[in-house]
């Protein structure tokens, strides 16, 4: 395989400075790099931008572009708001709950924790309207093996029916039978 890892993930933001300050304050991400140009290097289009980079931990970089000469940001109106999001892993349920408390204290509306059986999550939005998720893994090796064993069958059934296969119904029916 050619890919070694994700170099960075980039989104658009409304205000680069506000974005850096928000991610520093609420998610303890360090501001690591800023690049600004008046011309897009890849297309040569005259389009000033500020490209900021934040440390998301373990070599992961979250980046944003502020594009002042473009029309205002919007989201894909044909996709529900819950679909497009960035999920960030935390190390424990305690960390997840502490993060929720910090976000709420900072005036941010937080949904959750939501129990997804193999992980628990909280959801909230950044100042540019991007939905973020913090997730704490809690699945057992047995659960993960059971899911791994049925992934291809599930995908094949979904491909044919476009209905949720029942191979992993145990995740949602409360039986937790592994």
N, CA, C and O atoms as a DFTB+ gen file, in Angstrom:
712 C
 N C O
     1  1       0.842      -1.184       0.000
     2  2       0.000       0.000       0.000
     3  2       0.883       1.241       0.000
     4  3       1.921       1.278       0.662
     5  1       0.472       2.235      -0.732
     6  2       1.225       3.483      -0.800
     7  2       0.973       4.390       0.393
     8  3       1.888       5.083       0.839
     9  1      -0.249       4.403       0.920
    10  2      -0.594       5.321       1.998
    11  2       0.037       4.849       3.305
    12  3      -0.079       3.681       3.678
    13  1       0.699       5.762       3.987
    14  2       1.305       5.457       5.279
    15  2       0.427       5.923       6.426
    16  3       0.347       5.257       7.458
    17  1      -0.231       7.064       6.254
    18  2      -1.108       7.618       7.281
    19  2      -1.834       8.817       6.679
    20  3      -1.578       9.201       5.538
    21  1      -2.733       9.395       7.448
    22  2      -3.377      10.641       7.045
    23  2      -2.394      11.775       7.348
    24  3      -1.935      11.904       8.483
    25  1      -2.072      12.580       6.370
    26  2      -1.168      13.708       6.582
    27  2      -1.896      14.824       7.329
    28  3      -1.415      15.318       8.348
    29  1      -3.056      15.213       6.810
    30  2      -3.937      16.148       7.505
    31  2      -5.316      16.066       6.873
    32  3      -5.471      15.619       5.737
    33  1      -6.294      16.498       7.614
    34  2      -7.667      16.604       7.133
    35  2      -7.991      18.087       7.145
    36  3      -7.737      18.774       8.135
    37  1      -8.557      18.589       6.038
    38  2      -8.825      20.022       5.945
    39  2     -10.305      20.309       5.745
    40  3     -10.992      19.629       4.982
    41  1     -10.773      21.322       6.440
    42  2     -12.138      21.815       6.334
    43  2     -12.067      23.318       6.114
    44  3     -11.013      23.934       6.275
    45  1     -13.176      23.885       5.753
    46  2     -13.260      25.334       5.655
    47  2     -13.719      25.887       6.999
    48  3     -14.459      25.219       7.721
    49  1     -13.295      27.088       7.338
    50  2     -13.772      27.749       8.551
    51  2     -14.208      29.157       8.207
    52  3     -13.823      29.704       7.173
    53  1     -15.013      29.739       9.078
    54  2     -15.488      31.108       8.868
    55  2     -14.422      32.133       9.237
    56  3     -14.306      33.174       8.590
    57  1     -13.638      31.836      10.286
    58  2     -12.647      32.784      10.794
    59  2     -11.478      31.992      11.373
    60  3     -11.640      31.270      12.357
    61  1     -10.302      32.129      10.763
    62  2      -9.140      31.336      11.170
    63  2      -8.730      31.596      12.618
    64  3      -8.460      30.655      13.365
    65  1      -8.682      32.859      13.012
    66  2      -8.263      33.177      14.384
    67  2      -9.255      32.616      15.392
    68  3      -8.853      32.009      16.385
    69  1     -10.553      32.815      15.145
    70  2     -11.577      32.278      16.045
    71  2     -11.473      30.756      16.132
    72  3     -11.638      30.179      17.206
    73  1     -11.201      30.113      15.003
    74  2     -11.095      28.655      14.968
    75  2      -9.917      28.176      15.810
    76  3     -10.065      27.257      16.616
    77  1      -8.757      28.788      15.632
    78  2      -7.582      28.405      16.428
    79  2      -7.879      28.578      17.911
    80  3      -7.620      27.676      18.709
    81  1      -8.416      29.725      18.279
    82  2      -8.688      29.994      19.697
    83  2      -9.716      29.023      20.262
    84  3      -9.578      28.580      21.402
    85  1     -10.748      28.682      19.485
    86  2     -11.792      27.765      19.949
    87  2     -11.227      26.362      20.182
    88  3     -11.488      25.753      21.220
    89  1     -10.457      25.850      19.225
    90  2      -9.906      24.496      19.368
    91  2      -8.859      24.437      20.485
    92  3      -8.730      23.413      21.157
    93  1      -8.121      25.517      20.684
    94  2      -7.185      25.557      21.809
    95  2      -7.943      25.535      23.126
    96  3      -7.622      24.749      24.017
    97  1      -8.940      26.389      23.252
    98  2      -9.677      26.536      24.504
    99  2     -10.492      25.292      24.849
   100  3     -10.448      24.819      25.985
   101  1     -11.228      24.765      23.889
   102  2     -12.185      23.709      24.197
   103  2     -11.649      22.288      24.025
   104  3     -12.119      21.369      24.696
   105  1     -10.665      22.094      23.129
   106  2     -10.157      20.735      22.892
   107  2      -8.655      20.611      23.137
   108  3      -8.061      19.579      22.826
   109  1      -8.046      21.641      23.686
   110  2      -6.615      21.642      24.031
   111  2      -5.709      21.306      22.851
   112  3      -4.641      20.722      23.040
   113  1      -6.119      21.665      21.641
   114  2      -5.289      21.419      20.462
   115  2      -4.299      22.571      20.290
   116  3      -4.658      23.743      20.401
   117  1      -3.049      22.209      20.020
   118  2      -2.018      23.218      19.807
   119  2      -2.052      23.711      18.361
   120  3      -2.258      22.930      17.431
   121  1      -1.851      24.998      18.190
   122  2      -1.727      25.635      16.881
   123  2      -0.302      25.393      16.407
   124  3       0.647      25.849      17.045
   125  1      -0.139      24.680      15.296
   126  2       1.212      24.282      14.884
   127  2       1.728      24.969      13.625
   128  3       2.941      25.031      13.423
   129  1       0.838      25.490      12.767
   130  2       1.332      26.042      11.509
   131  2       0.258      26.909      10.863
   132  3      -0.935      26.624      10.961
   133  1       0.707      27.972      10.201
   134  2      -0.180      28.796       9.377
   135  2       0.507      29.025       8.039
   136  3       1.701      29.317       7.984
   137  1      -0.256      28.892       6.966
   138  2       0.228      29.184       5.619
   139  2      -0.799      30.112       4.988
   140  3      -2.000      29.844       5.044
   141  1      -0.331      31.203       4.387
   142  2      -1.236      32.137       3.719
   143  2      -0.677      32.455       2.338
   144  3       0.523      32.667       2.167
   145  1      -1.563      32.481       1.375
   146  2      -1.188      32.786      -0.005
   147  2      -2.275      33.647      -0.626
   148  3      -3.408      33.678      -0.146
   149  1      -1.925      34.338      -1.686
   150  2      -2.908      35.080      -2.464
   151  2      -3.275      34.332      -3.742
   152  3      -4.177      34.733      -4.477
   153  1      -2.561      33.242      -3.991
   154  2      -2.805      32.412      -5.162
   155  2      -2.751      30.953      -4.742
   156  3      -1.866      30.551      -3.987
   157  1      -3.700      30.158      -5.233
   158  2      -3.760      28.734      -4.898
   159  2      -2.614      28.012      -5.618
   160  3      -2.566      28.040      -6.848
   161  1      -1.695      27.368      -4.895
   162  2      -0.549      26.726      -5.543
   163  2      -0.932      25.672      -6.598
   164  3      -0.288      25.574      -7.642
   165  1      -1.972      24.894      -6.322
   166  2      -2.308      23.806      -7.245
   167  2      -3.029      24.271      -8.504
   168  3      -2.846      23.686      -9.571
   169  1      -3.848      25.318      -8.394
   170  2      -4.650      25.760      -9.543
   171  2      -4.187      27.093     -10.125
   172  3      -4.570      27.459     -11.236
   173  1      -3.359      27.816      -9.367
   174  2      -2.892      29.154      -9.723
   175  2      -4.016      30.185      -9.727
   176  3      -3.828      31.297     -10.221
   177  1      -5.175      29.836      -9.187
   178  2      -6.295      30.776      -9.109
   179  2      -5.962      31.878      -8.104
   180  3      -5.402      31.605      -7.043
   181  1      -6.310      33.132      -8.442
   182  2      -6.107      34.213      -7.475
   183  2      -7.207      34.120      -6.408
   184  3      -8.349      34.514      -6.647
   185  1      -6.858      33.608      -5.261
   186  2      -7.860      33.350      -4.221
   187  2      -7.156      33.356      -2.867
   188  3      -6.688      32.310      -2.418
   189  1      -7.072      34.507      -2.210
   190  2      -6.357      34.563      -0.934
   191  2      -6.967      33.613       0.103
   192  3      -8.184      33.447       0.189
   193  1      -6.080      33.002       0.881
   194  2      -6.548      32.089       1.922
   195  2      -5.582      32.062       3.089
   196  3      -4.400      32.380       2.952
   197  1      -6.105      31.678       4.228
   198  2      -5.305      31.360       5.412
   199  2      -5.546      29.896       5.694
   200  3      -6.688      29.463       5.845
   201  1      -4.469      29.132       5.766
   202  2      -4.541      27.680       6.011
   203  2      -3.890      27.436       7.369
   204  3      -2.689      27.652       7.532
   205  1      -4.684      26.986       8.344
   206  2      -4.178      26.772       9.700
   207  2      -4.161      25.283      10.025
   208  3      -4.979      24.516       9.516
   209  1      -3.225      24.887      10.874
   210  2      -3.024      23.490      11.224
   211  2      -3.006      23.343      12.743
   212  3      -2.324      24.097      13.436
   213  1      -3.755      22.373      13.256
   214  2      -3.859      22.119      14.691
   215  2      -3.447      20.682      14.989
   216  3      -3.729      19.770      14.212
   217  1      -2.786      20.496      16.109
   218  2      -2.339      19.168      16.534
   219  2      -3.500      18.421      17.173
   220  3      -3.993      18.809      18.232
   221  1      -3.936      17.340      16.518
   222  2      -5.035      16.518      17.032
   223  2      -4.512      15.284      17.769
   224  3      -5.284      14.367      18.049
   225  1      -3.228      15.244      18.086
   226  2      -2.643      14.150      18.853
   227  2      -2.114      13.017      17.996
   228  3      -2.660      12.723      16.933
   229  1      -1.058      12.388      18.457
   230  2      -0.470      11.200      17.834
   231  2      -0.140      11.394      16.355
   232  3      -0.318      10.479      15.551
   233  1       0.341      12.586      15.996
   234  2       0.725      12.862      14.616
   235  2      -0.425      13.231      13.701
   236  3      -0.217      13.418      12.502
   237  1      -1.626      13.339      14.231
   238  2      -2.790      13.714      13.427
   239  2      -2.926      15.230      13.393
   240  3      -2.812      15.900      14.420
   241  1      -3.168      15.756      12.210
   242  2      -3.305      17.199      12.036
   243  2      -4.691      17.519      11.492
   244  3      -5.142      16.923      10.513
   245  1      -5.356      18.463      12.137
   246  2      -6.634      18.986      11.691
   247  2      -6.366      20.384      11.145
   248  3      -5.820      21.238      11.843
   249  1      -6.755      20.612       9.888
   250  2      -6.460      21.882       9.233
   251  2      -7.748      22.557       8.779
   252  3      -8.778      21.909       8.593
   253  1      -7.666      23.869       8.608
   254  2      -8.804      24.661       8.143
   255  2      -8.317      25.712       7.155
   256  3      -7.182      26.182       7.226
   257  1      -9.200      26.066       6.239
   258  2      -8.975      27.176       5.318
   259  2      -9.994      28.272       5.601
   260  3     -11.193      28.006       5.682
   261  1      -9.512      29.506       5.752
   262  2     -10.421      30.650       5.708
   263  2     -10.304      31.229       4.302
   264  3      -9.205      31.519       3.830
   265  1     -11.454      31.396       3.634
   266  2     -11.500      31.850       2.242
   267  2     -12.365      33.115       2.146
   268  3     -13.547      33.027       1.813
   269  1     -11.788      34.289       2.436
   270  2     -12.590      35.501       2.524
   271  2     -13.211      35.975       1.211
   272  3     -14.195      36.714       1.241
   273  1     -12.670      35.573       0.066
   274  2     -13.226      36.055      -1.202
   275  2     -14.269      35.103      -1.797
   276  3     -14.824      35.379      -2.860
   277  1     -14.533      33.999      -1.123
   278  2     -15.524      33.030      -1.600
   279  2     -16.895      33.317      -0.978
   280  3     -16.981      33.987       0.051
   281  1     -17.968      32.809      -1.602
   282  2     -19.294      32.961      -0.984
   283  2     -19.293      32.356       0.426
   284  3     -18.469      31.493       0.727
   285  1     -20.208      32.802       1.286
   286  2     -20.248      32.274       2.653
   287  2     -20.363      30.752       2.678
   288  3     -20.944      30.136       1.785
   289  1     -19.794      30.169       3.721
   290  2     -19.854      28.719       3.909
   291  2     -21.291      28.251       4.024
   292  3     -22.168      28.978       4.491
   293  1     -21.506      27.037       3.594
   294  2     -22.768      26.352       3.819
   295  2     -22.455      24.877       3.841
   296  3     -21.330      24.474       3.546
   297  1     -23.415      24.084       4.180
   298  2     -23.234      22.644       4.195
   299  2     -24.103      22.030       3.117
   300  3     -24.995      22.682       2.576
   301  1     -23.839      20.787       2.813
   302  2     -24.617      20.046       1.827
   303  2     -26.041      19.910       2.352
   304  3     -26.283      19.181       3.314
   305  1     -26.975      20.603       1.731
   306  2     -28.362      20.609       2.194
   307  2     -29.076      19.286       1.949
   308  3     -30.149      19.059       2.508
   309  1     -28.509      18.414       1.132
   310  2     -29.127      17.112       0.858
   311  2     -28.630      16.017       1.802
   312  3     -29.053      14.866       1.695
   313  1     -27.739      16.371       2.717
   314  2     -27.199      15.407       3.671
   315  2     -27.578      15.859       5.077
   316  3     -27.319      17.008       5.436
   317  1     -28.185      14.986       5.885
   318  2     -28.540      15.374       7.254
   319  2     -27.309      15.852       8.046
   320  3     -26.203      15.352       7.847
   321  1     -27.513      16.800       8.922
   322  2     -26.414      17.402       9.692
   323  2     -25.628      16.372      10.500
   324  3     -24.440      16.573      10.752
   325  1     -26.264      15.273      10.911
   326  2     -25.579      14.286      11.742
   327  2     -24.580      13.438      10.959
   328  3     -23.729      12.783      11.560
   329  1     -24.668      13.439       9.639
   330  2     -23.825      12.548       8.835
   331  2     -22.388      13.049       8.753
   332  3     -21.458      12.324       9.107
   333  1     -22.202      14.269       8.293
   334  2     -20.848      14.778       8.098
   335  2     -20.314      15.308       9.416
   336  3     -20.771      16.330       9.928
   337  1     -19.329      14.587       9.959
   338  2     -18.747      14.995      11.227
   339  2     -17.326      14.477      11.334
   340  3     -16.908      13.608      10.569
   341  1     -16.602      15.010      12.274
   342  2     -15.251      14.574      12.563
   343  2     -15.266      13.942      13.949
   344  3     -15.593      14.603      14.935
   345  1     -14.913      12.663      14.023
   346  2     -14.878      11.944      15.300
   347  2     -13.433      11.891      15.794
   348  3     -12.533      11.456      15.076
   349  1     -13.234      12.330      17.004
   350  2     -11.919      12.355      17.636
   351  2     -11.934      11.420      18.840
   352  3     -12.859      11.449      19.652
   353  1     -10.910      10.601      18.943
   354  2     -10.837       9.602      20.009
   355  2     -10.248      10.210      21.280
   356  3      -9.275      10.962      21.240
   357  1     -10.869       9.858      22.414
   358  2     -10.304      10.172      23.729
   359  2      -9.977       8.850      24.419
   360  3     -10.444       7.790      24.001
   361  1      -9.176       8.922      25.473
   362  2      -8.627       7.693      26.049
   363  2      -9.534       6.945      27.016
   364  3      -9.281       5.780      27.324
   365  1     -10.586       7.598      27.497
   366  2     -11.413       6.923      28.499
   367  2     -12.764       7.605      28.646
   368  3     -12.979       8.720      28.172
   369  1     -13.658       6.909      29.310
   370  2     -14.967       7.482      29.606
   371  2     -14.822       8.671      30.551
   372  3     -15.573       9.640      30.438
   373  1     -13.879       8.613      31.470
   374  2     -13.648       9.720      32.387
   375  2     -13.235      10.974      31.622
   376  3     -13.708      12.072      31.913
   377  1     -12.354      10.803      30.646
   378  2     -11.920      11.928      29.821
   379  2     -13.088      12.477      29.012
   380  3     -13.232      13.691      28.866
   381  1     -13.921      11.586      28.487
   382  2     -15.093      11.996      27.709
   383  2     -16.032      12.854      28.556
   384  3     -16.494      13.907      28.118
   385  1     -16.304      12.390      29.766
   386  2     -17.211      13.132      30.651
   387  2     -16.606      14.466      31.094
   388  3     -17.319      15.462      31.213
   389  1     -15.290      14.486      31.338
   390  2     -14.617      15.736      31.701
   391  2     -14.659      16.723      30.532
   392  3     -14.834      17.923      30.738
   393  1     -14.498      16.219      29.314
   394  2     -14.569      17.075      28.126
   395  2     -15.973      17.652      27.976
   396  3     -16.138      18.823      27.636
   397  1     -16.984      16.819      28.233
   398  2     -18.358      17.311      28.156
   399  2     -18.563      18.436      29.164
   400  3     -19.119      19.479      28.822
   401  1     -18.123      18.237      30.390
   402  2     -18.266      19.265      31.422
   403  2     -17.575      20.561      31.006
   404  3     -18.124      21.646      31.200
   405  1     -16.378      20.456      30.439
   406  2     -15.625      21.631      30.003
   407  2     -16.353      22.356      28.874
   408  3     -16.443      23.584      28.876
   409  1     -16.872      21.594      27.907
   410  2     -17.602      22.193      26.790
   411  2     -18.869      22.896      27.273
   412  3     -19.149      24.027      26.876
   413  1     -19.626      22.226      28.123
   414  2     -20.866      22.810      28.651
   415  2     -20.552      24.077      29.446
   416  3     -21.256      25.079      29.324
   417  1     -19.500      24.032      30.256
   418  2     -19.096      25.214      31.023
   419  2     -18.688      26.357      30.103
   420  3     -18.800      27.526      30.473
   421  1     -18.217      26.024      28.909
   422  2     -17.838      27.026      27.926
   423  2     -19.001      27.517      27.076
   424  3     -18.807      28.273      26.124
   425  1     -20.211      27.082      27.422
   426  2     -21.396      27.553      26.724
   427  2     -21.745      26.790      25.455
   428  3     -22.513      27.278      24.626
   429  1     -21.186      25.594      25.301
   430  2     -21.415      24.801      24.092
   431  2     -22.469      23.740      24.372
   432  3     -22.399      23.028      25.373
   433  1     -23.448      23.644      23.476
   434  2     -24.473      22.599      23.590
   435  2     -23.847      21.260      23.232
   436  3     -23.200      21.125      22.194
   437  1     -24.045      20.269      24.099
   438  2     -23.456      18.939      23.890
   439  2     -24.557      17.896      23.973
   440  3     -25.386      17.920      24.883
   441  1     -24.555      16.978      23.010
   442  2     -25.463      15.840      23.003
   443  2     -24.698      14.621      23.480
   444  3     -23.595      14.348      23.009
   445  1     -25.285      13.890      24.416
   446  2     -24.645      12.656      24.861
   447  2     -24.169      12.741      26.288
   448  3     -24.363      13.739      26.982
   449  1     -23.534      11.655      26.705
   450  2     -22.984      10.560      25.921
   451  2     -24.063       9.665      25.297
   452  3     -25.099       9.373      25.894
   453  1     -23.760       9.248      24.064
   454  2     -24.579       8.305      23.327
   455  2     -23.848       6.970      23.339
   456  3     -22.655       6.900      23.042
   457  1     -24.571       5.918      23.684
   458  2     -23.982       4.580      23.783
   459  2     -24.090       3.869      22.436
   460  3     -25.191       3.542      21.992
   461  1     -22.951       3.630      21.786
   462  2     -22.896       2.912      20.518
   463  2     -22.403       1.468      20.733
   464  3     -21.953       0.825      19.785
   465  1     -22.483       0.979      21.925
   466  2     -22.094      -0.362      22.352
   467  2     -20.580      -0.560      22.365
   468  3     -20.024      -0.954      23.390
   469  1     -19.906      -0.295      21.251
   470  2     -18.450      -0.486      21.208
   471  2     -17.692       0.807      21.503
   472  3     -16.473       0.787      21.673
   473  1     -18.401       1.917      21.562
   474  2     -17.832       3.183      22.009
   475  2     -18.977       4.090      22.459
   476  3     -20.137       3.884      22.103
   477  1     -18.615       5.098      23.253
   478  2     -19.583       6.093      23.712
   479  2     -19.106       7.451      23.226
   480  3     -17.905       7.721      23.186
   481  1     -20.060       8.310      22.855
   482  2     -19.702       9.572      22.216
   483  2     -20.497      10.747      22.746
   484  3     -21.600      10.596      23.271
   485  1     -19.903      11.927      22.592
   486  2     -20.622      13.179      22.741
   487  2     -20.498      13.931      21.414
   488  3     -19.538      13.744      20.666
   489  1     -21.487      14.785      21.138
   490  2     -21.535      15.522      19.881
   491  2     -21.770      17.005      20.143
   492  3     -22.492      17.375      21.070
   493  1     -21.154      17.847      19.319
   494  2     -21.290      19.303      19.450
   495  2     -20.784      19.933      18.157
   496  3     -20.250      19.244      17.288
   497  1     -20.958      21.252      18.036
   498  2     -20.554      21.963      16.824
   499  2     -19.486      22.995      17.132
   500  3     -19.497      23.617      18.195
   501  1     -18.558      23.175      16.190
   502  2     -17.553      24.233      16.325
   503  2     -18.137      25.546      15.799
   504  3     -19.262      25.548      15.298
   505  1     -17.405      26.667      15.896
   506  2     -17.962      27.959      15.492
   507  2     -18.308      28.064      14.002
   508  3     -19.090      28.932      13.612
   509  1     -17.740      27.200      13.177
   510  2     -18.037      27.221      11.744
   511  2     -19.185      26.290      11.378
   512  3     -19.571      26.202      10.212
   513  1     -19.735      25.589      12.383
   514  2     -20.861      24.695      12.138
   515  2     -20.480      23.264      11.834
   516  3     -21.336      22.472      11.440
   517  1     -19.212      22.911      12.007
   518  2     -18.792      21.527      11.796
   519  2     -19.202      20.685      13.005
   520  3     -18.946      21.063      14.148
   521  1     -19.834      19.555      12.745
   522  2     -20.214      18.665      13.841
   523  2     -18.997      17.856      14.254
   524  3     -18.316      17.260      13.420
   525  1     -18.740      17.847      15.538
   526  2     -17.615      17.104      16.114
   527  2     -18.150      16.042      17.054
   528  3     -19.205      16.198      17.669
   529  1     -17.399      14.966      17.148
   530  2     -17.720      13.861      18.054
   531  2     -16.458      13.538      18.829
   532  3     -15.378      13.434      18.248
   533  1     -16.588      13.378      20.131
   534  2     -15.513      12.803      20.942
   535  2     -15.985      11.417      21.316
   536  3     -17.110      11.246      21.786
   537  1     -15.130      10.419      21.112
   538  2     -15.518       9.026      21.316
   539  2     -14.530       8.304      22.220
   540  3     -13.315       8.448      22.084
   541  1     -15.080       7.526      23.144
   542  2     -14.278       6.673      24.037
   543  2     -14.635       5.225      23.739
   544  3     -15.788       4.817      23.876
   545  1     -13.633       4.453      23.332
   546  2     -13.858       3.039      23.021
   547  2     -14.195       2.251      24.274
   548  3     -13.620       2.485      25.338
   549  1     -15.138       1.304      24.145
   550  2     -15.473       0.428      25.268
   551  2     -15.812      -0.981      24.790
   552  3     -16.259      -1.811      25.581
   553  1     -15.605      -1.253      23.514
   554  2     -15.873      -2.582      22.987
   555  2     -14.837      -3.594      23.456
   556  3     -13.663      -3.268      23.633
   557  1     -15.288      -4.808      23.651
   558  2     -14.376      -5.878      24.063
   559  2     -13.759      -6.518      22.813
   560  3     -14.283      -6.353      21.711
   561  1     -12.670      -7.232      22.977
   562  2     -12.109      -7.955      21.824
   563  2     -13.122      -8.923      21.201
   564  3     -13.134      -9.116      19.985
   565  1     -13.960      -9.519      22.029
   566  2     -14.976     -10.440      21.511
   567  2     -15.996      -9.704      20.641
   568  3     -16.396     -10.205      19.590
   569  1     -16.410      -8.524      21.078
   570  2     -17.347      -7.719      20.285
   571  2     -16.728      -7.348      18.939
   572  3     -17.365      -7.468      17.893
   573  1     -15.490      -6.901      18.986
   574  2     -14.824      -6.477      17.757
   575  2     -14.634      -7.659      16.800
   576  3     -14.756      -7.499      15.586
   577  1     -14.339      -8.830      17.339
   578  2     -14.193     -10.035      16.501
   579  2     -15.518     -10.383      15.861
   580  3     -15.576     -10.715      14.677
   581  1     -16.588     -10.308      16.645
   582  2     -17.908     -10.628      16.113
   583  2     -18.275      -9.673      14.978
   584  3     -18.830     -10.102      13.967
   585  1     -17.979      -8.413      15.132
   586  2     -18.253      -7.441      14.070
   587  2     -17.368      -7.683      12.852
   588  3     -17.822      -7.573      11.713
   589  1     -16.117      -8.010      13.097
   590  2     -15.200      -8.293      11.994
   591  2     -15.671      -9.508      11.182
   592  3     -15.561      -9.526       9.956
   593  1     -16.187     -10.503      11.873
   594  2     -16.628     -11.742      11.208
   595  2     -17.796     -11.522      10.245
   596  3     -17.965     -12.298       9.304
   597  1     -18.601     -10.482      10.461
   598  2     -19.803     -10.292       9.636
   599  2     -19.725      -9.078       8.701
   600  3     -20.679      -8.811       7.970
   601  1     -18.639      -8.359       8.709
   602  2     -18.582      -7.106       7.956
   603  2     -18.840      -7.294       6.460
   604  3     -19.570      -6.504       5.859
   605  1     -18.258      -8.319       5.855
   606  2     -18.442      -8.521       4.415
   607  2     -19.857      -8.998       4.091
   608  3     -20.440      -8.580       3.091
   609  1     -20.404      -9.862       4.928
   610  2     -21.791     -10.309       4.716
   611  2     -22.751      -9.134       4.844
   612  3     -23.701      -9.011       4.070
   613  1     -22.500      -8.273       5.823
   614  2     -23.353      -7.097       6.008
   615  2     -23.280      -6.174       4.794
   616  3     -24.302      -5.698       4.299
   617  1     -22.067      -5.930       4.324
   618  2     -21.895      -5.048       3.182
   619  2     -22.572      -5.609       1.935
   620  3     -23.210      -4.872       1.184
   621  1     -22.434      -6.894       1.724
   622  2     -23.056      -7.530       0.561
   623  2     -24.582      -7.445       0.637
   624  3     -25.239      -7.133      -0.356
   625  1     -25.138      -7.722       1.808
   626  2     -26.591      -7.643       1.963
   627  2     -27.073      -6.205       1.763
   628  3     -28.064      -5.968       1.073
   629  1     -26.374      -5.258       2.363
   630  2     -26.737      -3.854       2.195
   631  2     -26.693      -3.465       0.721
   632  3     -27.581      -2.769       0.229
   633  1     -25.665      -3.913       0.028
   634  2     -25.499      -3.591      -1.385
   635  2     -26.696      -4.032      -2.220
   636  3     -27.054      -3.381      -3.201
   637  1     -27.299      -5.121      -1.831
   638  2     -28.441      -5.674      -2.580
   639  2     -29.778      -5.092      -2.126
   640  3     -30.657      -4.867      -2.958
   641  1     -29.951      -4.844      -0.836
   642  2     -31.274      -4.496      -0.300
   643  2     -31.424      -3.033       0.111
   644  3     -32.537      -2.507       0.124
   645  1     -30.306      -2.365       0.451
   646  2     -30.305      -1.000       1.009
   647  2     -31.131      -0.926       2.297
   648  3     -31.730       0.100       2.617
   649  1     -31.143      -2.042       3.019
   650  2     -31.784      -2.124       4.340
   651  2     -30.748      -2.654       5.327
   652  3     -29.872      -3.444       4.977
   653  1     -30.875      -2.194       6.570
   654  2     -29.893      -2.577       7.582
   655  2     -29.917      -4.081       7.824
   656  3     -30.942      -4.625       8.235
   657  1     -28.801      -4.755       7.575
   658  2     -28.707      -6.189       7.874
   659  2     -28.800      -6.419       9.382
   660  3     -28.526      -5.514      10.171
   661  1     -29.178      -7.604       9.768
   662  2     -29.368      -7.926      11.193
   663  2     -28.183      -8.663      11.809
   664  3     -28.266      -9.111      12.952
   665  1     -27.086      -8.794      11.073
   666  2     -25.920      -9.538      11.559
   667  2     -25.375      -9.014      12.888
   668  3     -24.833      -9.780      13.685
   669  1     -25.520      -7.710      13.126
   670  2     -24.989      -7.112      14.355
   671  2     -26.108      -6.466      15.175
   672  3     -25.880      -5.493      15.894
   673  1     -27.310      -7.015      15.061
   674  2     -28.447      -6.466      15.807
   675  2     -28.195      -6.482      17.310
   676  3     -28.784      -5.685      18.041
   677  1     -27.341      -7.366      17.776
   678  2     -27.016      -7.449      19.200
   679  2     -26.473      -6.115      19.731
   680  3     -26.542      -5.855      20.933
   681  1     -25.943      -5.282      18.855
   682  2     -25.407      -3.990      19.301
   683  2     -26.509      -3.038      19.752
   684  3     -26.274      -2.131      20.550
   685  1     -27.725      -3.259      19.225
   686  2     -28.800      -2.299      19.474
   687  2     -30.016      -2.887      20.187
   688  3     -30.906      -2.147      20.604
   689  1     -30.057      -4.192      20.328
   690  2     -31.254      -4.789      20.933
   691  2     -31.092      -5.060      22.420
   692  3     -32.003      -5.581      23.064
   693  1     -29.943      -4.710      22.960
   694  2     -29.724      -4.886      24.396
   695  2     -29.276      -6.272      24.805
   696  3     -29.013      -6.512      25.983
   697  1     -29.185      -7.193      23.850
   698  2     -28.830      -8.569      24.236
   699  2     -27.334      -8.685      24.531
   700  3     -26.929      -9.496      25.364
   701  1     -26.525      -7.892      23.863
   702  2     -25.080      -7.912      24.078
   703  2     -24.492      -9.316      23.987
   704  3     -23.408      -9.568      24.512
   705  1     -25.185     -10.215      23.336
   706  2     -24.690     -11.595      23.199
   707  2     -23.524     -11.630      22.254
   708  3     -23.664     -11.344      21.065
   709  1     -22.390     -11.976      22.771
   710  2     -21.200     -12.120      21.925
   711  2     -20.742     -13.509      22.022
   712  3     -19.749     -13.877      21.395
